[in-house]
Amino acid sequence: MRTKYLFLSILLIILLLINGCASNQIDNFETTQTSLEGEVLVWTEIPLGLTEEQSAYFEDIVSDAMTLFTKLNPGVKISLKFVLPDEQLSKFSQEIVRGAGPDIFAVSLINDKISPLVRSGYLKSLDKEDVDLSQFRPETLQQVSYQDQLYAIPVRLATQVLCYNKNKAQEIPKTLDELILQARRGYSVGLHSQLDTAFWGTGAFGGQLFDESGRIILGENQGWIQWMQWLKNAQHEPNFYLIEDVATLQKAFIEGRLTYMTCSSGWLPLLSEALGTNNLGIALLPGRENQPATPPLWTVGFIFNRASSENQHQLALKIAQFLTNAQYQQQLQVKAAFLIPVNKNAQVDASLFPRQAVLFEQSKTGIIVSLDQLEKNQAIFEYGYFLYDQVIAGEMTPEQAAFQIQTAVNAQFN
């Protein structure tokens, strides 16, 4: 009997200890949840190409997210400012150089001012232990890294897809050959033909821009050369047009003069409004058998001000993590169908959200340029624009252009 009472007494003591520990854990959790205090300044770049009404809708989405964050963290005050795309990093650079500016800024990372800001030390590098990197798609982390240091947190992606008019298209071309057949049958095709926006077919011919060491290999693996030859031949097909000017291309599509058009995912709100959501279709860019198209992936990420106090920086990190968690990322793609999530746990239901599913699928074959490669990438396209035009005009062979671009850019950075 004594043994029984002793056992019950010990069990009661253990239960009380466990309950006490649990209470402490709950108290600590609640303290952690409510301990965030301070003010933080947030800038957000408005996506390029939105109408005034669409920009206002985008601002509402971001504002609602900040309101929700402050409801969960009532000790935090957020000052939110929206920046037009043409202001971008110029204004940020001016502010940050004099020790001012936002604590956190959501901005496109394909920008020639990012690398100088990193090298000058104006952007705060992030401690990888402070961020759960396992939730992000691995390729997005490449575009926010410089010399193995993390300088931004990815928040959303953009890429290119094939847009089509549902009232005109009878079948969707899955390969480049099928796209040509569609043009021959009278279904007009428009390709955005600037060097960077017409690069997506390179991967379908096995080409790539950089080798593993970061050296330009544009003229070595023949992929870009073969793609350039394909474009040269395609422009002589009936109903097939290479159009450099964005406004001209979009207008031809909206007015029904084009059945198919290569388009940026950022154009989708404008095209949906002009054509009607039910009339606008999107599909994967055509590739070749077992070799998909490889469009660029453009990452929008949060960059952080080195002049922020430690408390402001920690608040900024919390905001970035809130906006990149799986639940919010999943909601984001429902509210703004042209945005592609960076959280790998955000699921896309193709039956409910077919457009988002296409964007997500296309992004899997997209090409990411890291911050290390960004200046080289920009040099390629700046140097190559004139040569590209000469190739399309038949004044230079693709082989000659590829060799000149590769030689000039590698010499510049070696």
N, C-alpha and C positions, 0 to 999 in steps of 0.2 A: 504493500500500500504506500509506504514511504517513497519507494522508487517511482510509483505512478505520480504522486504529488510533486516529486522533484522534477520529473520529466515535464509535467504541465507547467510548472513554474518557469523552467528554462525556456519552454516554447513561448510562454507569454512574454518573457523578457525579450526574446528574439523578435517577436512580432512588433513589440513596442519600439525596438531599435530600428527595425525596417520602416515602420510608419514614420518615425522621427526623421530618418534619412530621406524618405520620399517627400515629407513636408518641406524639408530643407531644399530639396531639388526643385520642388514646385515654386518655393519662395524665390530661389535663385533664378529660375526661368522667368518668373514674372518680373523680377528686378531687371533681368537682362532685356526683356521685351520693352520695358518702360524707361530704361536708363538712357536712351539716346536723346541727347539734348543739343541744341545749337542751331545756327543758321547756315544755310548752304546756298550758293548761287549756281543755278543750272542753266546752261545754254543748250538749245537744240536747233540743229539745222533743219529747215523745211526742205523736204525732198524736191529735187528739180523737176519742173514740168507740170506741177499741179496748178489747176485754176484757182482763182481767189476763193471760191466756195470750198474746193477740195482742201486747200491749205487751212482754211478755218476748221474743217472737220478733223484734219490731222492734229491741229493745235488742241482741239477738244479731247482727242484720245490721249495725248501726252498729259494735258492738264488733269484729266480724270485720274490718271495713274499717279500723279504727284499728290493729288488730294487723298487718294486711298492710302498712299504711303504715310502721309501725315496723320491720318486717322488711326493707323496702326501704331504710329510713333508720335503722340501728341506733343512731345517735347521738341520736335524738329520743325523749323520754319524753312520753307523752300521758296526762294525767289526764282521764278522761271522766266526766261527770255527766249524768244524765237528769232533766229537769225536767217536772213535770206541766203540762198545758195551763192549769190554773187559776192556777198560779204564774207562768208566762210571764214577761213583761217586768217585772212588779212587783218580783220578787226581783232580777232583773237590774239594774233601775234603782237599787234600794237599794244594791247592791254597787258599781255603777259610779260612783255619786255620791261614795262615799268612797274612790275610787281602787282598788277591788278588783274581784272578779268574773272571769269567764272572758276568755280572749284572743279566743275566737271562739264564737259562739252561733248555732245553727241554729234559726230561729224563724219563725212565720208573720208576714208583713209587713203583713197587714191587721189592724192593731192601733193603737188611738188613742194609744199611748205612744211609737210610733216617731218621729213627727214632732217632738214635744218633745225627744226625746233628740238628734235631729239638730241642731235649732236651738240647743240648749244646748251643743253641741260635745262631747257625751259619746261619740258614735260617731266612729270614725276614717274619714275619707274615703279612698278608694282611688285610687292613681295608675293611670290607665287603661293606662299603659305596662307595669305589672307584671302585668296580667291579659290573657290571650288572649280578647278579647271576641268574636272572630269565630266561636267555637264555639257561642255561645249563640243560642237563638231570639230574634230581635230584640225581640219583645213583652215577653219576660221582663226585658230590660234596662230597660224603661220603669218597671217596678215597683220597681226598686232604685236609681232616680235621683232626686235632689232638686236643683233649680236647676242642672241639667247636671253635677252632681257624683255620682260613684258611691259609694254608702254600703253596699252589700251585694253579695254574689254569689249569684245564684239557684241553688238545688240541686234543687228538685222543684216540681211543680204539682199542684193539685187543681181540680176543676170539678164541674159537675152533668151527669147523664145521665138517661135514662129506664130504670128498672129494671122487669123484668116476670117473672112466674112462668111458667116454661116449661111447667109442667103444665096451665096454664089458658089461656094466650094461643094463638090460632090464627094470627094474622098481626100483624106489627109495624107500628103506624101511623107513617107518615113525615111526615104533615102534621097540623096542628091539626084540620082538618076530619075526617080519618080517625080521630083520637083521639075526637072526639065520636061518630062512627059506632060505634066500638068500645063506647063507654059505652051507646049506645042498643041495642046487640045483647046487652047483659047483662054485658059485661066491665068490671068496676068500675075506676074511675080515681081516684087520690088525688094531689092536688098540694100540696106543701109551700107554704103560703100566706102566709108572712111577707113583708114588703115586699121585702127583699133577695133572698130565695130564690125569689120569684115574679117577679123582674125579667127572667128569661131570654127571655120572649116578646116583649119590647120591640123587639128587633132584627128580628124576623120581620115587624114592621109598619113597618120603616124608621126606628125611633126610636133615639136615642142620648142619653147623659147630658150630655156636654160638647161644646162646639164646639172648634175648633182653638186658640182663645185660653184655654181652660179655663173658660169661662163656662157656667153651668148652662142648658141649653136644653130642659128636660124638658117644658115646656108649649108649645113653639114648633113642633116638627115633627110633632106628632100621634101619633107612634109609641106612646108610653107610654099616651096617652089611649085609642087604639084597642085596645091590649092589655088595659087595665083594663076596657073595655066587653066584650071577649071573655070575660074571667074572670067578670064579672058575669052574663053570659048562660049561661056554661058551668055555673055552680053550680046552675042550675035544671034542668039536664038530668038524666035518670034515671041513677043509678049513677056520678055525678060529684061528687067531694067536695073541698072546699078545707079542708085540715087544718093548723092553725097549729102545734100541739104536735108536736115531733119524735118523742117516745116513742110517742104515740098513733098517729101515721102509720106508724111502723116496726112496731108491734105488729099493726096491721090487715093489713099486707102479709105479715108472717111467718105470721100465722094463716090466711092464704088468703082474707081478706075483700076484698082488693084484687088485681086482676090486674096493674095498672100503677101505678107510683109515680115521681114525680120524686125523685131522690136525689143526695146528694153522693157523689163518688167515695170520700170517707173512710168512708162507711158500708159499703162493699163487703165488708170482712173480717167485720163483724158479720152482715150479711145472708147471706153465703156459709156461715158457720158455722151459722146458724139454719135456713136453708132447704135447704142442701146446695149445693155448688158446681155440680153438674150441673143443678140446678133453677132457679138464678138466671141470668136473662138480662139483658144491658144493651144499649141501643141509643141512637142519637142522639136528642136531644130533638126533638120534631116542630116544624117551622116552617111556612112557607108556600112556594108554588112560587117557586123561585129566591131565596128569602129564608130562610136558616137561623136557627135559634134562636141567641141570643147569651148564654150563661150567663156568670157571672163566672169569672175565672181567679184562683185564690188561690195566691200564690207563697210558698214557704218559702225563706228565704235565709240566708246567713251574714252576720252583722253582727260588727263588730270593735271591740274596746275601745281607746279612745284612751290609756288608762293603760298599755298593754302596752309593753314595751321594743321596740326596733326588731327585735332578733333574734326575740322571741316573735311579733311581727307577721308577719315573713317566714315563720316556721314555720306560722303560722295560714293564711297565703295558700297555702302549698304544700299543706296539708291540703285546703283548699277546692278547689284546682285538681285535686287527685287525685280527689276525690269528684264532680267535674263533668266529668271526661274522658269521651269517647264510650264507651270500653270499660266503665268502671265503671257509667255510666248505663244501658247496655244490660243489664248483669247485674242492676242494681237493679230494673228493671221486671219481670224474671223472678222474682226473689225476693219482691218485694212488688207484686203485680199492680195495686194501687190507686194506685200512685205514677206520676206522669207525668214523663218526662224533660225536662230543660231544654236538654240538648245537642242541637243540630239534626242532628248526625251519628249519633245513636243511632237505629238502625233497628228497626222493629216488624214482625215477620213475622205477618201476619194469619192465616195458615193454622195456625201453631203457637200464637199468643197472641191469639185473637180479642178477648178482653176488653180487653187492653192497646191493641189496635188501635182499638177504639171510643173509648176514653178519649183517645187521641192525636188521632184525627180530630175528636172533639168540641172538644178544646182549641184547634183551629185557628180556630174561630169565636168563641172566648171573648173576654170584655172584660177588659182589664188596666187597673187604676187605678194611676197613678204615685204616688210619695211626695209629689209636688207637689199631687196631687189628693186625697190620702187624707183630709185633714181636711174638705174639701168633701164628699167622698163620704159620710163618716160623719155629717156634719151633715144631708145629704139624708135619710138613712134614720132618723136620730134624730127629726128634725122631721116626717118623712113617715109614720111608723108610725101615728099616731092618724088622720091624714087618709086613709091607705090603708084602715084599718078602716071608716071612714065611707063610703068609696066602695063597698066590698064589701057593706056593709049597706044601701046605697041611700040614705044620708042626705046624700050630697054627690055631685055629678057629677065624673067624671074630669077634665074641663076645669077646674073650680074647684080641685080638689086640686093639679093640675099647676101652675097659675098661682100658688097660694099657696106651694108648695114652692120654685118657681123664684125668686119675688120675695124670699122670706125669706132663702134661702141666699145669693143673689147680693148682697143688701144686707149680710149679715153679713161677707162677705169683700171687699167693695169699699170 
